Each structure stands twice: as structure tokens, then as C-alpha cells.
């Protein structure tokens, strides 16, 4: 099958969407399908076709959000190349410029489209008008999402949470396929190379054998609720000063986060790594003793799966996005407030047998999130869209 994926972000850009697309392309190619990527050129503003790797880079304008770009919704030059691919299916991963371009291509070439919805935009509208007209912008985000998703032949979301939201709040009537994003789980297996790099990081960050490390991996953004995590963490280290928090990530909230850390007098216990290359991320997971998330704006939370693949217990806020991955008291804990967060972290520190049991359970939880299962489920949706097009 020849597949065209249209995405606003792609490797080496670091985000859940970029990771998801990269994993899908890799897995589909291992199954001997041909996968073509259409994406903005984030390195420069030039049109470039990497024929060897089947990636078409388009020029665009900077959005001002984490070095991302928006392209035009139509390029005659790009269309000519895409037409030569003889695609069976188009898979859009964005609702904006390249998503709209994918619909234009679909219509002109009579190719079915599948769309994966990744981002709950009503929680992100503050980036556009900086808090002004917030409720109006949320309504517009919902209306546009409904419009865009109605145009595709098949719709994919990563969790039941988003399916229920689409059915009950957005009133999207079409069938919704729920497919959790997959990862290359083998990349998170502990090996001698990772152990060596972990020891280097311990020296770099002055981590001793007495320290217990809470870790989180995020795009550093306000909606990730990192301020609340720091407030909860401050209460925690009053009980145990050997606990440290490592936050891996960059942009766009990093400077504000540094200020919060200073104001809370946490500089000795909180480590900000800044941007880390994706291929090095597994090293950081194995530096952690436990993984945590305070975010309630995830459509899935890919980092939760990566943490489980690294045999890490997960302590996360009680949000529906995480309930398909985390089973309370099995591979992690859900907390509803700062007091519960403190209780569960201390429980993992003080009860060694429970901690080791959870590490084993974490790793046993990830079989259904392999990139192979992910790609196989996506292929079923592709075939459904193709069959529907043939029938019509």
C-alpha cells in the first residue's frame, strides 16, 4: 500500500505527534508498505524533496509556538510530486494548513482520507490571543474541529476520553476509531549503554545513591500543570529532602518555570534538562525512579507509555486520558490532590517490595502499545476507508 501522511511536525522535532508519526512510518515500512511524509521545512524555508526517505518538505511561516510553521494550503509544485506517488490513502495528522492541503489533494485525486486527532485545541487557544476572548476562541476551536473531522472518510482518536468528548460535547456523529498510539518499546529496554549514560547523568546532576528521582518528560507549557506539580513537590521535600524532580523538555514556558522554581526555593531539588534529543530520552527514563504527570489536557499521554516501557511506576493525576494505560495500585497510582500525590510517592519510597512489584507490572502493561500493534490497527482503518470509497 502507498500511504501519504500529512503532518505539521516530524522528526527531528520533539513532540507526541512527531513521535507518533515517526513510529507509524517505521512500523508500516517494516510491513513493506510505502510511506510518504508531507511536512513543513523547520530547518530553513526551502522546498525540498528527500526522495530517498520519501519526505517532502514545504516552506512555511513561523507560528511563534515552539519553532513550528504553517505552510500554504495548496502548492502546485508539491501536488505534482504527490500525484506521482500514486497514493492509495491519505492520512492527515493536523487540522491546519497541511491538513487542509491533504483534503485538496484527496479531492483532486479521488483518494480516501483518514484523520488522527491529536490535540484538544480548546485547551490551547490561549496561545493564539494570549487569553483574550477565551470562551469565544474555545467555541471556535470546537466548531472548526467538528467541521474538519466531518470531512474525512475515517476518524481516529487515541483514547475513549476523546471519543466520548466528540460524541457528547462536540456532537460528531460519524464512527470514531479508538487506536492508542504505539511506540518502539524495545528502545526503552535497559542495556549496558543506557546504564553507562545514566551514570554520567548522575555525576552531571550530582545525584547520590540516597536520592529518589521523580521524573517527567514534557513540552514545557503552561497547560502541562507544572506549576501545580512544583507546589506539590515543595510539600513532599519537607518530609524527605533526598527527593529530586527532573523535568525533561523545552519551550515555551521554560523561563516562567525557572522563575517559579526560584520563588518556591526549589533550586536544589529541581533539575531542568532543557531540550533532549529523542534518541536520548530512554536514558532519562532510566535515571528516574518514578514517572509523574499533572496534566489534564492530554489526548493520550505518550510519555506514560514510554515510562511503562522503561519499567517505571507512574503516579499521575486522575484524568480519563491515562485510565487505559494505568491501573491504580497495579502499575501506578492516580491522585486527586497534592496530599494523595505525597502519600503515593512516599509509599513507593518506603515499601520496597511494592515498588519492585510495580516496576514489573509496568513493563508487563505495554504489549498492546507496540508499534506493530499500532500499525496493524491503523491499516485496518485504511482498508475500511478504501473499501468505503470503492463502494461509493
N, C-alpha and C positions, 0 to 999 in steps of 0.2 A: 504494500500500500504506500502511496506517496502522500505525505502529510505536510501541510503548511501551518506553522504556528506563528501567530502574530502577538508580540509581547512588547510592552513599553520598557521592560528591564530584562537583561540577560547577563550571563557570566561575562566579565568578572564582577559585575555589580552584585552587591550582597544584600539580599532580601529574601523573604519567604517565597515570593513569586518567582524570582530568578532561580532559586534553588529547585523549586517545583518543576519549572520548565526544563532546566538542565537535566534533572533526573528522568523526566519523561522522555526527552530526546535520546538520552543514553540507553534507557531500557528498550525503547522501540527499535533503535538501531541494532541492539543485540538480538532482537527478534527478526532482524533482516528487513525491516521497513525503512523507507527513505524519508528522512525528516528534514524539512527546510525551515529556517528561522527568519522572520522579518522583524527587525528591531531598530531603535534609534542608535546612531553612532555616538556613544558617550565619550569617546576619546578625542574626536575632532568633529567638525561639521561637514564632513565629506560623504558623498555617496560612494559606497564600496561594496562589491560583491565578492565574498570569500567563497569561491566556487568549491574549493577542496572540502571545507567544513559545512558547506550549504547554508551560509549565513549571509543575509542581505542587510547591510547597514544603511540607514537613511539619515540624512541631515535633519536637524530639528532646532527648536528654540528652547532655551533653558527655562524650566518651570520655577526655579528658585527653591525647590524642595529636594534636598539630598542629591544634587547633581543630575536629576532626571531631566528628560527632554520630551517635548511633544513634536511630532512630525506633522506634515500636511496630511489631509485625509485622502489625498489622491496624488500619485506620481506616475506619469505616463511611462517614464523610464523604468520604474520599479515594476509596473504592471506588465511590461513587455517581458521582463525576466521571469516573473511569477507565472505568466502564461506558458512559458517554455518548460516549466516543471511538470505540467500535465497532472495537477493535483487531483486526488480522489476526495479529499476532505480538507476543510479549513478549520483550525482550532484557535479561537481568539482567547487571549488571557488578559484583556484590558477592554474597558468600555469607552476609551477615549480615542485619540486620533488614529492609532493603528487598528483599534477595534472597528472604527467606522470605515477605515480603508479595507479591512477584511470583508465587510459587508458589500462594499462596492465591487471588490474582486469576485466575491461569491455570486453576486447578481449578474455581472458581465460574463462570467464563465460558467454559470449554472452549476456551481459546486455547493454541496451542503455545508452548513456551518455548525460547529459545536462551540459553546462558550463555557469557560470556567470562571465563576465569580469568586474573587479572592478577598476583596476589601470592602468592609462595611462603611461606605462613604459618609453616611450620616454622622459617624463618629469622627470624621476627619475634615469636616467643612471649615473648621477654624483656620486651616492653612490658607484658604482662599481669600477670605475677607477679614482675617485676624479677629474673629469674634463678633464682628458686626453682622446684623441681620441673620443671626444664628438659626432661629427657628425657620425662617424663610428658606435659608440655604439647605437645611435638613430636608424640608419638603421637596425642594427641587432635586436633591440627590436621590430621594426615594422615587420621584416621578421619572427621572432620567434612567435610573436602574431598571425600573419596570418597563420603560419603553425599549431599552437596549435588549434586555433579556427576552422580550417577546419576539424579537426579530430573528433569533437563532433557531435552528432546527432542533437542537438538543441543548439542554442546560445542565451544568454540573456544579454542585456546591460540595465543600469538603466535610460538612457536619450536618447533623439533624437540626442543630440550633438555627442554622441559616435557612434550611428548608422550611422549618416552622415559621420563621420570621417572614419569608417570602409568601407563604400561604396565608398567614393570619394577619400580618400588618401591611405587606406590600400588595396582597391580593393578586399574586401571579398565579394564573390558573393552569399553566402548562405543566406537564410532568417534569419533576426535578430529580435528577440522578444524584445520589449522595455517594461520593467517592473520596475517602481520605487521601490526602497527598502522601506519596511514598518517598522514601529516601534510600540511599545506598547504605544499608545497615552495616555492611562489612567495614566501611570506613571508620566506624566508631568502636571497633574491636580493639582491646588493649593489646599492644605488642611492644617489643623492645625499643623500637624507635620512639614511640609515644612516651614510654617510661623515661627515656633519656631526655626528651624535650620537657617533660613535666618537671624533672629535677632541675633543669635550667631555669624554668619559670619560678620555682620555689626559691632559688637563690636570688633571682632578679627582684622578686617581690618580698623577700625576707620572711618567707613562710616557714615556720618551725613545725616540728612533729606534734606540738601541743595545740596547734591551730586547727580549728574546724572551719572549712570553707563552704560558704553558701555562694552559689554562682547563678548568674542569669545572663542570657545572650539575647540582645535586643537591638533593633534600631532605636537609638536613644531619642525618644519622642515623648511628649507630654502625656499622650493617651495611653502609654505603657504603664502609667501609675507608679513610676519610680520614686516620686516624692513620698508617696504613702509607704512604699517599701522601706525607704530610708528612715522614716519616722518609727516604723515598727522595729526596724533593726536597732535603732538607738535604745529602745527599751530592752531589747534582747541582750545587748552587750553590757548593760548594767548588771545583769545576772552572771554573764560569762564573758570576760574581756578577751578571751582567746578565740572568739568567733570573728571571722573576717568575711566581708562581702566583696565579691569580684563581679564587676559589671563589664561585659564584653560588648563593644559596639561603638557606633559613631553617629553623629548628625541626627536631627538638627537641634537637639535640646541639651547638648553636652555642656556648653558654657553655663547655662542655668543650673544644671545638675551639680557642677563643681561648686557653684555658689551655695547651693542648698547643703552640700556636704560640709563646707566650711562653717556655715551658720549653725549647723547641728553638732559641730565639733566632732566630726567622724573621720577626719583625715587620716588617723592612724589605723582605722579598721576597714576603710573602703578603698578599693583599688579600681581605678578606671583604666582599662587597657587601650581604649581608642579602637581604631579600625583594625581588624584582624582578617587576613586572607581566609577564604572559606576552607581551603585545604588544610589550614592550621587549626580550625575550630575544634576538631576532635581532641586535640591536645588539652585545650582549656576545659572541656567537659571532664577529662580525667584528672584535672587539677582540683575539681570541685569534689566535695563530699555529699552535697545535696543540691538539687536544682530548684529554683523557685520562680513563680510568676505572679504578679499582682494585676495583670492586665485583664480587663473585661471587654476589650474591643477586638479580640481575635476572631477570625472566621474558623480557625483551627488551632494554630499554635504549633508550627512545625518544630520549633526548638524543644517542645515537650517530647516529641518522638525521638529527636536526636539525643536528648538526655536519657530516655529509657534505653535506647540502643547502647549507651555508654554505661549501662548498669547503675544509673543514678536514681534513688528515690526522689520523687517530685512533691514539693509542698506548694500548692497553688491555690489561688483564690477560687471560691466556689462559683464557677461560671460554666454554663452549659457547653461551651466550646471544648472543655477539657474532659467532659464526662465519658466520652467514648474511649479515651486513652488511659485515664486514671481511675482506678478502683480504690476507694477510700479504705485505708488500713491494709491494702494488699501491695500496691507498688507506689503508694504515696498517700498524701493527706490533703483534704480540702479544708480551708479555713474560711471563716466568715468575718473575722475581725482580727485586730492585732494581737489580742490575748491568745486566741487559738493558734495563730502563727507561732508565737513564742512557745506555747505548750508543745506543739508538734516538733519544732526544731530541737528543743531540749530533750524530748523523748528519744529522738534519733541519736542524740549525743550520748545520752545516759544508758540506753538499752542496746547494748552491742549486738545481742542476738537478733533483736527485732530489726536493727539496721541492716545486718547481713542478709536476713531473710528478704527484706525489701529490695536489696540490690539484685538478688537472684530473680525475684518476681518481676522487677523492672525489665530485665533482659528477656524474660520469658513472655513479655507483653507485646513484642514488636513484630511478630511474624507476619501479621496482616498489613504491616506498613512497609513491606519491602518494595523496592522499585518495580520488581517483576509483577507482583500482585497489582500494584497501581497501574502499570501499563496494560495489563490484561483486561482490567475493568474499563479503562479508557477505550480500548479497542472495541469492546462490546458496544459502547455508545457510538463510536464512529460508524460501526456497521449498521446500527439502528438508524442513524441519520441518513446513511447512503441508501438503505432499503426504503426509507420513507420517501426520499427524493425520486427513486425509481418508480415507486407506486403512484406518485403524483404526476 
